[in-house]
Amino acid sequence: MEHDTFYKYYDILFSSKDYSTETEFVFQVAKQYLQKPVERILEIGCGTGNHTIELAKSKYPITAIDIDKQMIKLCIAKINQLNLNNIEVKDIRVQNMNGRKYSIALSLFNVINYISEFDELVSFFTSINNHLQLGGGIYI
């Protein structure tokens, strides 16, 4: 029951977070430092989709992934309610990204702090690297 309470209040707890400004910053950095224009975005640890929705305003295709099935459900519900069609939400355990390469891979909101083992951290960065376009950027 405690776990359900977490999901119920998650967005309320972070309602003062400025998701819009944070995503604008990502695009400013991308424009300044990437070797190519942004084409596709990989969001790792999408949670309930607050950054995802802000990223979707860019109109770039987004693949948003998370390990938490309940977070994915909440994210999908928000996306459906807003009728956004440039977002694909997946379980992080789904390894097949259909050979897609991404201009930007981002993992905001302390997602990396949940990785406690060195081998998992190496695997995390290796996987991101394998999914980035040449000249792409990682934002953590």
N, CA, C and O atoms as CSV, one atom per row, in Angstrom:
chain,resi,resn,atom,element,x,y,z
A,1,MET,N,N,0.815,-1.201,0.000
A,1,MET,CA,C,0.000,0.000,0.000
A,1,MET,C,C,0.860,1.269,0.000
A,1,MET,O,O,0.501,2.258,-0.638
A,2,GLU,N,N,1.983,1.244,0.706
A,2,GLU,CA,C,2.857,2.413,0.742
A,2,GLU,C,C,3.348,2.777,-0.654
A,2,GLU,O,O,3.468,3.955,-0.992
A,3,HIS,N,N,3.630,1.759,-1.461
A,3,HIS,CA,C,4.115,1.985,-2.819
A,3,HIS,C,C,3.060,2.706,-3.654
A,3,HIS,O,O,3.400,3.600,-4.429
A,4,ASP,N,N,1.797,2.338,-3.511
A,4,ASP,CA,C,0.710,2.995,-4.233
A,4,ASP,C,C,0.610,4.465,-3.841
A,4,ASP,O,O,0.307,5.313,-4.680
A,5,THR,N,N,0.860,4.767,-2.584
A,5,THR,CA,C,0.820,6.143,-2.105
A,5,THR,C,C,1.884,6.982,-2.808
A,5,THR,O,O,1.642,8.141,-3.145
A,6,PHE,N,N,3.052,6.402,-3.027
A,6,PHE,CA,C,4.134,7.085,-3.737
A,6,PHE,C,C,3.657,7.572,-5.103
A,6,PHE,O,O,3.870,8.731,-5.458
A,7,TYR,N,N,3.024,6.705,-5.856
A,7,TYR,CA,C,2.545,7.063,-7.194
A,7,TYR,C,C,1.439,8.104,-7.134
A,7,TYR,O,O,1.363,9.001,-7.973
A,8,LYS,N,N,0.601,7.972,-6.147
A,8,LYS,CA,C,-0.529,8.893,-6.001
A,8,LYS,C,C,-0.054,10.335,-5.794
A,8,LYS,O,O,-0.674,11.275,-6.293
A,9,TYR,N,N,1.042,10.503,-5.063
A,9,TYR,CA,C,1.503,11.843,-4.702
A,9,TYR,C,C,2.751,12.307,-5.456
A,9,TYR,O,O,3.225,13.422,-5.240
A,10,TYR,N,N,3.271,11.478,-6.317
A,10,TYR,CA,C,4.517,11.797,-7.022
A,10,TYR,C,C,4.457,13.157,-7.717
A,10,TYR,O,O,5.304,14.014,-7.464
A,11,ASP,N,N,3.481,13.365,-8.577
A,11,ASP,CA,C,3.390,14.622,-9.322
A,11,ASP,C,C,3.087,15.801,-8.410
A,11,ASP,O,O,3.522,16.920,-8.680
A,12,ILE,N,N,2.359,15.568,-7.353
A,12,ILE,CA,C,2.074,16.641,-6.399
A,12,ILE,C,C,3.369,17.080,-5.708
A,12,ILE,O,O,3.620,18.274,-5.547
A,13,LEU,N,N,4.184,16.108,-5.305
A,13,LEU,CA,C,5.445,16.424,-4.632
A,13,LEU,C,C,6.363,17.272,-5.509
A,13,LEU,O,O,7.098,18.122,-5.004
A,14,PHE,N,N,6.322,17.046,-6.801
A,14,PHE,CA,C,7.236,17.743,-7.701
A,14,PHE,C,C,6.525,18.790,-8.567
A,14,PHE,O,O,7.021,19.156,-9.632
A,15,SER,N,N,5.390,19.259,-8.117
A,15,SER,CA,C,4.609,20.216,-8.907
A,15,SER,C,C,5.302,21.567,-9.064
A,15,SER,O,O,4.987,22.303,-9.999
A,16,SER,N,N,6.227,21.912,-8.188
A,16,SER,CA,C,6.923,23.194,-8.319
A,16,SER,C,C,8.179,23.091,-9.187
A,16,SER,O,O,8.842,24.097,-9.437
A,17,LYS,N,N,8.499,21.909,-9.636
A,17,LYS,CA,C,9.671,21.695,-10.493
A,17,LYS,C,C,9.409,22.336,-11.857
A,17,LYS,O,O,8.325,22.186,-12.419
A,18,ASP,N,N,10.394,23.042,-12.380
A,18,ASP,CA,C,10.237,23.758,-13.646
A,18,ASP,C,C,10.718,22.883,-14.807
A,18,ASP,O,O,11.828,23.056,-15.311
A,19,TYR,N,N,9.870,21.950,-15.220
A,19,TYR,CA,C,10.205,21.013,-16.297
A,19,TYR,C,C,10.466,21.743,-17.612
A,19,TYR,O,O,11.344,21.348,-18.379
A,20,SER,N,N,9.718,22.791,-17.870
A,20,SER,CA,C,9.852,23.533,-19.119
A,20,SER,C,C,11.235,24.169,-19.247
A,20,SER,O,O,11.881,24.037,-20.287
A,21,THR,N,N,11.687,24.846,-18.217
A,21,THR,CA,C,13.003,25.486,-18.244
A,21,THR,C,C,14.112,24.451,-18.358
A,21,THR,O,O,15.093,24.669,-19.070
A,22,GLU,N,N,13.967,23.338,-17.669
A,22,GLU,CA,C,14.989,22.284,-17.752
A,22,GLU,C,C,15.105,21.729,-19.161
A,22,GLU,O,O,16.214,21.501,-19.646
A,23,THR,N,N,13.977,21.507,-19.824
A,23,THR,CA,C,14.048,20.967,-21.186
A,23,THR,C,C,14.532,22.029,-22.176
A,23,THR,O,O,15.229,21.703,-23.138
A,24,GLU,N,N,14.175,23.272,-21.953
A,24,GLU,CA,C,14.703,24.346,-22.806
A,24,GLU,C,C,16.228,24.384,-22.714
A,24,GLU,O,O,16.912,24.588,-23.717
A,25,PHE,N,N,16.752,24.188,-21.512
A,25,PHE,CA,C,18.202,24.178,-21.308
A,25,PHE,C,C,18.855,23.042,-22.096
A,25,PHE,O,O,19.916,23.231,-22.690
A,26,VAL,N,N,18.232,21.877,-22.105
A,26,VAL,CA,C,18.758,20.739,-22.863
A,26,VAL,C,C,18.896,21.117,-24.334
A,26,VAL,O,O,19.913,20.814,-24.958
A,27,PHE,N,N,17.890,21.774,-24.890
A,27,PHE,CA,C,17.945,22.148,-26.305
A,27,PHE,C,C,18.964,23.262,-26.564
A,27,PHE,O,O,19.588,23.294,-27.624
A,28,GLN,N,N,19.134,24.170,-25.605
A,28,GLN,CA,C,20.157,25.208,-25.756
A,28,GLN,C,C,21.551,24.582,-25.798
A,28,GLN,O,O,22.376,24.949,-26.634
A,29,VAL,N,N,21.806,23.646,-24.903
A,29,VAL,CA,C,23.103,22.965,-24.867
A,29,VAL,C,C,23.306,22.155,-26.148
A,29,VAL,O,O,24.396,22.156,-26.721
A,30,ALA,N,N,22.262,21.468,-26.593
A,30,ALA,CA,C,22.349,20.674,-27.820
A,30,ALA,C,C,22.690,21.561,-29.018
A,30,ALA,O,O,23.537,21.212,-29.840
A,31,LYS,N,N,22.033,22.689,-29.102
A,31,LYS,CA,C,22.279,23.606,-30.219
A,31,LYS,C,C,23.717,24.115,-30.205
A,31,LYS,O,O,24.339,24.289,-31.253
A,32,GLN,N,N,24.229,24.349,-29.011
A,32,GLN,CA,C,25.574,24.893,-28.889
A,32,GLN,C,C,26.669,23.853,-29.116
A,32,GLN,O,O,27.709,24.167,-29.694
A,33,TYR,N,N,26.442,22.605,-28.663
A,33,TYR,CA,C,27.540,21.642,-28.635
A,33,TYR,C,C,27.426,20.442,-29.571
A,33,TYR,O,O,28.443,19.819,-29.877
A,34,LEU,N,N,26.241,20.103,-30.031
A,34,LEU,CA,C,26.130,18.934,-30.909
A,34,LEU,C,C,26.687,19.256,-32.290
A,34,LEU,O,O,26.635,20.396,-32.751
A,35,GLN,N,N,27.214,18.233,-32.929
A,35,GLN,CA,C,27.797,18.403,-34.251
A,35,GLN,C,C,26.736,18.419,-35.348
A,35,GLN,O,O,26.997,18.878,-36.460
A,36,LYS,N,N,25.528,17.913,-35.034
A,36,LYS,CA,C,24.427,17.864,-35.994
A,36,LYS,C,C,23.158,18.370,-35.313
A,36,LYS,O,O,23.080,18.399,-34.085
A,37,PRO,N,N,22.171,18.766,-36.103
A,37,PRO,CA,C,20.887,19.134,-35.502
A,37,PRO,C,C,20.217,17.919,-34.843
A,37,PRO,O,O,20.453,16.776,-35.235
A,38,VAL,N,N,19.402,18.182,-33.864
A,38,VAL,CA,C,18.665,17.121,-33.171
A,38,VAL,C,C,17.691,16.473,-34.150
A,38,VAL,O,O,17.002,17.159,-34.905
A,39,GLU,N,N,17.643,15.127,-34.126
A,39,GLU,CA,C,16.710,14.386,-34.968
A,39,GLU,C,C,15.772,13.499,-34.155
A,39,GLU,O,O,14.598,13.354,-34.496
A,40,ARG,N,N,16.290,12.906,-33.079
A,40,ARG,CA,C,15.515,11.952,-32.279
A,40,ARG,C,C,16.053,11.981,-30.844
A,40,ARG,O,O,17.254,12.140,-30.628
A,41,ILE,N,N,15.152,11.824,-29.866
A,41,ILE,CA,C,15.515,11.925,-28.449
A,41,ILE,C,C,15.207,10.622,-27.729
A,41,ILE,O,O,14.149,10.023,-27.927
A,42,LEU,N,N,16.147,10.189,-26.889
A,42,LEU,CA,C,15.953,9.053,-25.998
A,42,LEU,C,C,15.938,9.585,-24.574
A,42,LEU,O,O,16.932,10.134,-24.098
A,43,GLU,N,N,14.810,9.422,-23.898
A,43,GLU,CA,C,14.704,9.849,-22.504
A,43,GLU,C,C,14.721,8.611,-21.610
A,43,GLU,O,O,13.837,7.758,-21.697
A,44,ILE,N,N,15.724,8.524,-20.762
A,44,ILE,CA,C,15.905,7.371,-19.888
A,44,ILE,C,C,15.413,7.735,-18.497
A,44,ILE,O,O,15.896,8.689,-17.887
A,45,GLY,N,N,14.450,6.972,-18.002
A,45,GLY,CA,C,13.863,7.272,-16.696
A,45,GLY,C,C,12.797,8.347,-16.820
A,45,GLY,O,O,12.861,9.375,-16.146
A,46,CYS,N,N,11.817,8.109,-17.682
A,46,CYS,CA,C,10.802,9.123,-17.993
A,46,CYS,C,C,9.829,9.387,-16.846
A,46,CYS,O,O,9.140,10.407,-16.845
A,47,GLY,N,N,9.765,8.483,-15.876
A,47,GLY,CA,C,8.841,8.694,-14.763
A,47,GLY,C,C,7.417,8.839,-15.243
A,47,GLY,O,O,6.960,8.077,-16.095
A,48,THR,N,N,6.714,9.815,-14.701
A,48,THR,CA,C,5.305,10.024,-15.068
A,48,THR,C,C,5.149,10.870,-16.329
A,48,THR,O,O,4.029,11.174,-16.739
A,49,GLY,N,N,6.270,11.250,-16.942
A,49,GLY,CA,C,6.206,11.909,-18.246
A,49,GLY,C,C,6.250,13.423,-18.250
A,49,GLY,O,O,5.952,14.031,-19.278
A,50,ASN,N,N,6.606,14.052,-17.155
A,50,ASN,CA,C,6.597,15.518,-17.139
A,50,ASN,C,C,7.659,16.122,-18.051
A,50,ASN,O,O,7.372,17.068,-18.784
A,51,HIS,N,N,8.878,15.595,-18.019
A,51,HIS,CA,C,9.886,16.063,-18.976
A,51,HIS,C,C,9.505,15.606,-20.382
A,51,HIS,O,O,9.694,16.342,-21.350
A,52,THR,N,N,8.972,14.398,-20.491
A,52,THR,CA,C,8.594,13.837,-21.787
A,52,THR,C,C,7.637,14.774,-22.522
A,52,THR,O,O,7.810,15.044,-23.710
A,53,ILE,N,N,6.650,15.255,-21.819
A,53,ILE,CA,C,5.645,16.149,-22.416
A,53,ILE,C,C,6.294,17.455,-22.873
A,53,ILE,O,O,5.978,17.966,-23.948
A,54,GLU,N,N,7.189,17.986,-22.067
A,54,GLU,CA,C,7.891,19.215,-22.461
A,54,GLU,C,C,8.780,18.955,-23.676
A,54,GLU,O,O,8.843,19.776,-24.591
A,55,LEU,N,N,9.461,17.821,-23.683
A,55,LEU,CA,C,10.303,17.467,-24.833
A,55,LEU,C,C,9.462,17.312,-26.099
A,55,LEU,O,O,9.910,17.655,-27.193
A,56,ALA,N,N,8.254,16.801,-25.948
A,56,ALA,CA,C,7.370,16.561,-27.099
A,56,ALA,C,C,6.993,17.856,-27.810
A,56,ALA,O,O,6.666,17.840,-28.997
A,57,LYS,N,N,7.034,18.946,-27.109
A,57,LYS,CA,C,6.718,20.235,-27.729
A,57,LYS,C,C,7.714,20.586,-28.825
A,57,LYS,O,O,7.429,21.417,-29.687
A,58,SER,N,N,8.884,19.951,-28.792
A,58,SER,CA,C,9.910,20.191,-29.805
A,58,SER,C,C,9.545,19.567,-31.144
A,58,SER,O,O,10.103,19.928,-32.180
A,59,LYS,N,N,8.608,18.632,-31.116
A,59,LYS,CA,C,8.133,17.901,-32.301
A,59,LYS,C,C,9.102,16.823,-32.786
A,59,LYS,O,O,8.814,16.146,-33.773
A,60,TYR,N,N,10.257,16.647,-32.110
A,60,TYR,CA,C,11.166,15.567,-32.464
A,60,TYR,C,C,10.585,14.250,-31.975
A,60,TYR,O,O,9.897,14.228,-30.955
A,61,PRO,N,N,10.844,13.149,-32.677
A,61,PRO,CA,C,10.427,11.842,-32.164
A,61,PRO,C,C,11.161,11.534,-30.856
A,61,PRO,O,O,12.367,11.751,-30.738
A,62,ILE,N,N,10.419,11.031,-29.894
A,62,ILE,CA,C,10.970,10.727,-28.572
A,62,ILE,C,C,10.667,9.278,-28.228
A,62,ILE,O,O,9.550,8.799,-28.421
A,63,THR,N,N,11.678,8.589,-27.718
A,63,THR,CA,C,11.470,7.296,-27.100
A,63,THR,C,C,11.736,7.509,-25.620
A,63,THR,O,O,12.853,7.841,-25.223
A,64,ALA,N,N,10.708,7.317,-24.808
A,64,ALA,CA,C,10.811,7.504,-23.362
A,64,ALA,C,C,10.763,6.129,-22.707
A,64,ALA,O,O,9.849,5.345,-22.963
A,65,ILE,N,N,11.748,5.839,-21.864
A,65,ILE,CA,C,11.811,4.529,-21.234
A,65,ILE,C,C,11.907,4.664,-19.714
A,65,ILE,O,O,12.390,5.670,-19.195
A,66,ASP,N,N,11.445,3.648,-19.025
A,66,ASP,CA,C,11.545,3.587,-17.567
A,66,ASP,C,C,11.521,2.131,-17.147
A,66,ASP,O,O,11.036,1.275,-17.886
A,67,ILE,N,N,12.040,1.850,-15.971
A,67,ILE,CA,C,12.056,0.485,-15.455
A,67,ILE,C,C,10.798,0.191,-14.635
A,67,ILE,O,O,10.464,-0.969,-14.395
A,68,ASP,N,N,10.111,1.241,-14.211
A,68,ASP,CA,C,8.958,1.122,-13.323
A,68,ASP,C,C,7.666,1.075,-14.151
A,68,ASP,O,O,7.280,2.067,-14.769
A,69,LYS,N,N,7.013,-0.073,-14.154
A,69,LYS,CA,C,5.805,-0.258,-14.971
A,69,LYS,C,C,4.678,0.716,-14.603
A,69,LYS,O,O,3.934,1.156,-15.478
A,70,GLN,N,N,4.551,1.049,-13.333
A,70,GLN,CA,C,3.501,1.987,-12.916
A,70,GLN,C,C,3.800,3.395,-13.432
A,70,GLN,O,O,2.890,4.108,-13.853
A,71,MET,N,N,5.064,3.793,-13.400
A,71,MET,CA,C,5.449,5.099,-13.948
A,71,MET,C,C,5.134,5.138,-15.444
A,71,MET,O,O,4.631,6.141,-15.951
A,72,ILE,N,N,5.430,4.049,-16.143
A,72,ILE,CA,C,5.138,3.981,-17.574
A,72,ILE,C,C,3.634,4.151,-17.816
A,72,ILE,O,O,3.231,4.882,-18.720
A,73,LYS,N,N,2.814,3.484,-17.015
A,73,LYS,CA,C,1.355,3.610,-17.154
A,73,LYS,C,C,0.912,5.056,-16.967
A,73,LYS,O,O,0.091,5.561,-17.733
A,74,LEU,N,N,1.452,5.720,-15.950
A,74,LEU,CA,C,1.082,7.118,-15.696
A,74,LEU,C,C,1.541,8.021,-16.839
A,74,LEU,O,O,0.818,8.931,-17.245
A,75,CYS,N,N,2.733,7.768,-17.352
A,75,CYS,CA,C,3.260,8.546,-18.470
A,75,CYS,C,C,2.374,8.374,-19.705
A,75,CYS,O,O,2.007,9.356,-20.351
A,76,ILE,N,N,2.038,7.151,-20.025
A,76,ILE,CA,C,1.186,6.875,-21.191
A,76,ILE,C,C,-0.172,7.539,-21.044
A,76,ILE,O,O,-0.703,8.086,-22.011
A,77,ALA,N,N,-0.739,7.498,-19.847
A,77,ALA,CA,C,-2.043,8.126,-19.614
A,77,ALA,C,C,-1.981,9.633,-19.888
A,77,ALA,O,O,-2.894,10.188,-20.499
A,78,LYS,N,N,-0.919,10.289,-19.443
A,78,LYS,CA,C,-0.768,11.730,-19.693
A,78,LYS,C,C,-0.624,12.017,-21.184
A,78,LYS,O,O,-1.247,12.937,-21.712
A,79,ILE,N,N,0.203,11.221,-21.853
A,79,ILE,CA,C,0.439,11.410,-23.285
A,79,ILE,C,C,-0.860,11.223,-24.066
A,79,ILE,O,O,-1.171,12.004,-24.966
A,80,ASN,N,N,-1.612,10.187,-23.715
A,80,ASN,CA,C,-2.890,9.943,-24.392
A,80,ASN,C,C,-3.879,11.068,-24.151
A,80,ASN,O,O,-4.614,11.460,-25.056
A,81,GLN,N,N,-3.898,11.585,-22.940
A,81,GLN,CA,C,-4.820,12.677,-22.607
A,81,GLN,C,C,-4.504,13.930,-23.421
A,81,GLN,O,O,-5.406,14.682,-23.790
A,82,LEU,N,N,-3.218,14.150,-23.697
A,82,LEU,CA,C,-2.798,15.317,-24.468
A,82,LEU,C,C,-2.739,15.047,-25.965
A,82,LEU,O,O,-2.453,15.945,-26.757
A,83,ASN,N,N,-3.014,13.799,-26.346
A,83,ASN,CA,C,-3.027,13.394,-27.751
A,83,ASN,C,C,-1.696,13.694,-28.454
A,83,ASN,O,O,-1.674,14.208,-29.572
A,84,LEU,N,N,-0.602,13.365,-27.785
A,84,LEU,CA,C,0.731,13.551,-28.364
A,84,LEU,C,C,1.094,12.307,-29.153
A,84,LEU,O,O,0.939,11.189,-28.661
A,85,ASN,N,N,1.574,12.492,-30.372
A,85,ASN,CA,C,1.851,11.323,-31.206
A,85,ASN,C,C,3.315,11.170,-31.595
A,85,ASN,O,O,3.644,10.300,-32.401
A,86,ASN,N,N,4.197,11.990,-31.046
A,86,ASN,CA,C,5.617,11.857,-31.384
A,86,ASN,C,C,6.404,11.181,-30.258
A,86,ASN,O,O,7.629,11.290,-30.196
A,87,ILE,N,N,5.685,10.477,-29.362
A,87,ILE,CA,C,6.318,9.830,-28.220
A,87,ILE,C,C,6.014,8.336,-28.236
A,87,ILE,O,O,4.876,7.918,-28.450
A,88,GLU,N,N,7.052,7.548,-28.005
A,88,GLU,CA,C,6.914,6.111,-27.830
A,88,GLU,C,C,7.436,5.804,-26.430
A,88,GLU,O,O,8.565,6.168,-26.102
A,89,VAL,N,N,6.639,5.144,-25.606
A,89,VAL,CA,C,7.031,4.831,-24.231
A,89,VAL,C,C,7.288,3.331,-24.140
A,89,VAL,O,O,6.475,2.522,-24.587
A,90,LYS,N,N,8.450,2.963,-23.544
A,90,LYS,CA,C,8.837,1.556,-23.444
A,90,LYS,C,C,9.366,1.247,-22.057
A,90,LYS,O,O,9.828,2.126,-21.329
A,91,ASP,N,N,9.285,-0.017,-21.718
A,91,ASP,CA,C,9.932,-0.545,-20.524
A,91,ASP,C,C,11.427,-0.605,-20.813
A,91,ASP,O,O,11.831,-1.097,-21.866
A,92,ILE,N,N,12.248,-0.115,-19.897
A,92,ILE,CA,C,13.699,-0.067,-20.098
A,92,ILE,C,C,14.288,-1.450,-20.336
A,92,ILE,O,O,15.355,-1.582,-20.936
A,93,ARG,N,N,13.592,-2.478,-19.863
A,93,ARG,CA,C,14.110,-3.832,-20.043
A,93,ARG,C,C,13.943,-4.319,-21.473
A,93,ARG,O,O,14.483,-5.362,-21.840
A,94,VAL,N,N,13.200,-3.573,-22.284
A,94,VAL,CA,C,13.074,-3.913,-23.700
A,94,VAL,C,C,14.364,-3.472,-24.381
A,94,VAL,O,O,14.607,-2.277,-24.552
A,95,GLN,N,N,15.173,-4.424,-24.759
A,95,GLN,CA,C,16.490,-4.104,-25.292
A,95,GLN,C,C,16.457,-3.689,-26.759
A,95,GLN,O,O,17.354,-2.980,-27.214
A,96,ASN,N,N,15.458,-4.108,-27.496
A,96,ASN,CA,C,15.409,-3.843,-28.925
A,96,ASN,C,C,14.855,-2.447,-29.188
A,96,ASN,O,O,13.672,-2.188,-28.966
A,97,MET,N,N,15.700,-1.568,-29.651
A,97,MET,CA,C,15.281,-0.220,-30.011
A,97,MET,C,C,15.166,-0.107,-31.528
A,97,MET,O,O,15.239,0.988,-32.086
A,98,ASN,N,N,14.987,-1.247,-32.187
A,98,ASN,CA,C,14.800,-1.294,-33.637
A,98,ASN,C,C,15.956,-0.639,-34.399
A,98,ASN,O,O,15.760,-0.071,-35.473
A,99,GLY,N,N,17.142,-0.725,-33.838
A,99,GLY,CA,C,18.313,-0.174,-34.507
A,99,GLY,C,C,18.347,1.343,-34.548
A,99,GLY,O,O,19.173,1.927,-35.250
A,100,ARG,N,N,17.470,1.976,-33.813
A,100,ARG,CA,C,17.423,3.440,-33.829
A,100,ARG,C,C,18.652,4.037,-33.169
A,100,ARG,O,O,19.205,3.499,-32.210
A,101,LYS,N,N,19.053,5.164,-33.718
A,101,LYS,CA,C,20.114,5.966,-33.126
A,101,LYS,C,C,19.508,7.312,-32.749
A,101,LYS,O,O,18.620,7.824,-33.431
A,102,TYR,N,N,19.995,7.864,-31.673
A,102,TYR,CA,C,19.425,9.091,-31.119
A,102,TYR,C,C,20.445,10.218,-31.114
A,102,TYR,O,O,21.637,9.992,-30.907
A,103,SER,N,N,19.963,11.437,-31.344
A,103,SER,CA,C,20.811,12.631,-31.291
A,103,SER,C,C,21.137,12.974,-29.846
A,103,SER,O,O,22.256,13.372,-29.520
A,104,ILE,N,N,20.143,12.814,-28.995
A,104,ILE,CA,C,20.275,13.145,-27.576
A,104,ILE,C,C,19.771,11.973,-26.756
A,104,ILE,O,O,18.700,11.427,-27.021
A,105,ALA,N,N,20.553,11.594,-25.758
A,105,ALA,CA,C,20.106,10.645,-24.736
A,105,ALA,C,C,20.158,11.415,-23.427
A,105,ALA,O,O,21.211,11.914,-23.033
A,106,LEU,N,N,19.018,11.510,-22.757
A,106,LEU,CA,C,19.021,12.244,-21.505
A,106,LEU,C,C,18.391,11.430,-20.390
A,106,LEU,O,O,17.474,10.634,-20.591
A,107,SER,N,N,18.925,11.668,-19.225
A,107,SER,CA,C,18.489,10.959,-18.035
A,107,SER,C,C,18.455,11.983,-16.911
A,107,SER,O,O,19.428,12.156,-16.177
A,108,LEU,N,N,17.331,12.651,-16.791
A,108,LEU,CA,C,17.201,13.756,-15.850
A,108,LEU,C,C,16.638,13.291,-14.510
A,108,LEU,O,O,16.206,12.148,-14.364
A,109,PHE,N,N,16.650,14.176,-13.562
A,109,PHE,CA,C,15.968,13.969,-12.287
A,109,PHE,C,C,16.594,12.841,-11.469
A,109,PHE,O,O,15.882,12.030,-10.876
A,110,ASN,N,N,17.912,12.792,-11.438
A,110,ASN,CA,C,18.666,11.871,-10.571
A,110,ASN,C,C,18.499,10.395,-10.889
A,110,ASN,O,O,18.726,9.562,-10.011
A,111,VAL,N,N,18.121,10.045,-12.077
A,111,VAL,CA,C,17.947,8.638,-12.446
A,111,VAL,C,C,19.226,7.847,-12.191
A,111,VAL,O,O,19.180,6.721,-11.695
A,112,ILE,N,N,20.352,8.437,-12.528
A,112,ILE,CA,C,21.627,7.727,-12.383
A,112,ILE,C,C,21.932,7.371,-10.928
A,112,ILE,O,O,22.687,6.434,-10.668
A,113,ASN,N,N,21.359,8.101,-9.987
A,113,ASN,CA,C,21.595,7.810,-8.565
A,113,ASN,C,C,21.004,6.478,-8.125
A,113,ASN,O,O,21.347,5.975,-7.055
A,114,TYR,N,N,20.130,5.906,-8.928
A,114,TYR,CA,C,19.544,4.605,-8.606
A,114,TYR,C,C,20.439,3.444,-9.034
A,114,TYR,O,O,20.151,2.287,-8.727
A,115,ILE,N,N,21.513,3.750,-9.734
A,115,ILE,CA,C,22.446,2.713,-10.181
A,115,ILE,C,C,23.548,2.610,-9.136
A,115,ILE,O,O,24.383,3.505,-9.011
A,116,SER,N,N,23.544,1.520,-8.392
A,116,SER,CA,C,24.458,1.418,-7.254
A,116,SER,C,C,25.673,0.519,-7.498
A,116,SER,O,O,26.642,0.569,-6.739
A,117,GLU,N,N,25.629,-0.285,-8.528
A,117,GLU,CA,C,26.738,-1.205,-8.806
A,117,GLU,C,C,27.565,-0.694,-9.979
A,117,GLU,O,O,27.017,-0.199,-10.964
A,118,PHE,N,N,28.879,-0.814,-9.872
A,118,PHE,CA,C,29.782,-0.333,-10.909
A,118,PHE,C,C,29.484,-0.986,-12.257
A,118,PHE,O,O,29.427,-0.301,-13.278
A,119,ASP,N,N,29.295,-2.304,-12.266
A,119,ASP,CA,C,29.014,-3.015,-13.523
A,119,ASP,C,C,27.737,-2.504,-14.181
A,119,ASP,O,O,27.674,-2.402,-15.406
A,120,GLU,N,N,26.724,-2.184,-13.386
A,120,GLU,CA,C,25.471,-1.641,-13.926
A,120,GLU,C,C,25.699,-0.255,-14.522
A,120,GLU,O,O,25.113,0.099,-15.544
A,121,LEU,N,N,26.563,0.527,-13.866
A,121,LEU,CA,C,26.873,1.858,-14.366
A,121,LEU,C,C,27.597,1.779,-15.712
A,121,LEU,O,O,27.291,2.535,-16.633
A,122,VAL,N,N,28.553,0.864,-15.817
A,122,VAL,CA,C,29.262,0.657,-17.081
A,122,VAL,C,C,28.277,0.218,-18.162
A,122,VAL,O,O,28.321,0.712,-19.288
A,123,SER,N,N,27.394,-0.705,-17.815
A,123,SER,CA,C,26.389,-1.184,-18.761
A,123,SER,C,C,25.463,-0.053,-19.201
A,123,SER,O,O,25.112,0.042,-20.378
A,124,PHE,N,N,25.072,0.793,-18.271
A,124,PHE,CA,C,24.205,1.945,-18.547
A,124,PHE,C,C,24.838,2.842,-19.611
A,124,PHE,O,O,24.204,3.162,-20.617
A,125,PHE,N,N,26.095,3.248,-19.383
A,125,PHE,CA,C,26.761,4.147,-20.324
A,125,PHE,C,C,27.095,3.459,-21.646
A,125,PHE,O,O,27.066,4.098,-22.698
A,126,THR,N,N,27.408,2.185,-21.604
A,126,THR,CA,C,27.686,1.440,-22.837
A,126,THR,C,C,26.430,1.370,-23.695
A,126,THR,O,O,26.493,1.573,-24.907
A,127,SER,N,N,25.306,1.087,-23.081
A,127,SER,CA,C,24.041,1.014,-23.806
A,127,SER,C,C,23.683,2.362,-24.422
A,127,SER,O,O,23.259,2.433,-25.576
A,128,ILE,N,N,23.855,3.422,-23.652
A,128,ILE,CA,C,23.573,4.761,-24.189
A,128,ILE,C,C,24.482,5.026,-25.385
A,128,ILE,O,O,24.016,5.470,-26.435
A,129,ASN,N,N,25.761,4.759,-25.233
A,129,ASN,CA,C,26.705,4.984,-26.320
A,129,ASN,C,C,26.312,4.213,-27.577
A,129,ASN,O,O,26.440,4.726,-28.689
A,130,ASN,N,N,25.841,2.998,-27.406
A,130,ASN,CA,C,25.435,2.169,-28.544
A,130,ASN,C,C,24.204,2.713,-29.259
A,130,ASN,O,O,23.953,2.366,-30.413
A,131,HIS,N,N,23.440,3.557,-28.587
A,131,HIS,CA,C,22.223,4.097,-29.184
A,131,HIS,C,C,22.362,5.552,-29.648
A,131,HIS,O,O,21.404,6.138,-30.153
A,132,LEU,N,N,23.549,6.129,-29.477
A,132,LEU,CA,C,23.752,7.510,-29.909
A,132,LEU,C,C,24.260,7.578,-31.340
A,132,LEU,O,O,25.054,6.744,-31.777
A,133,GLN,N,N,23.787,8.588,-32.059
A,133,GLN,CA,C,24.346,8.899,-33.363
A,133,GLN,C,C,25.770,9.417,-33.158
A,133,GLN,O,O,26.096,9.923,-32.084
A,134,LEU,N,N,26.595,9.295,-34.154
A,134,LEU,CA,C,27.919,9.885,-34.113
A,134,LEU,C,C,27.748,11.387,-33.893
A,134,LEU,O,O,27.020,12.047,-34.635
A,135,GLY,N,N,28.405,11.914,-32.893
A,135,GLY,CA,C,28.284,13.334,-32.597
A,135,GLY,C,C,27.102,13.680,-31.712
A,135,GLY,O,O,26.826,14.857,-31.478
A,136,GLY,N,N,26.387,12.652,-31.207
A,136,GLY,CA,C,25.246,12.898,-30.325
A,136,GLY,C,C,25.698,13.276,-28.924
A,136,GLY,O,O,26.894,13.277,-28.632
A,137,GLY,N,N,24.753,13.593,-28.064
A,137,GLY,CA,C,25.086,14.040,-26.721
A,137,GLY,C,C,24.316,13.319,-25.647
A,137,GLY,O,O,23.175,12.899,-25.845
A,138,ILE,N,N,24.966,13.180,-24.491
A,138,ILE,CA,C,24.351,12.582,-23.316
A,138,ILE,C,C,24.174,13.692,-22.282
A,138,ILE,O,O,25.105,14.452,-22.014
A,139,TYR,N,N,22.981,13.784,-21.705
A,139,TYR,CA,C,22.684,14.780,-20.668
A,139,TYR,C,C,22.191,14.070,-19.439
A,139,TYR,O,O,21.117,13.468,-19.442
A,140,ILE,N,N,22.980,14.140,-18.382
A,140,ILE,CA,C,22.611,13.451,-17.143
A,140,ILE,C,C,22.635,14.430,-16.005
A,140,ILE,O,O,22.355,14.059,-14.865
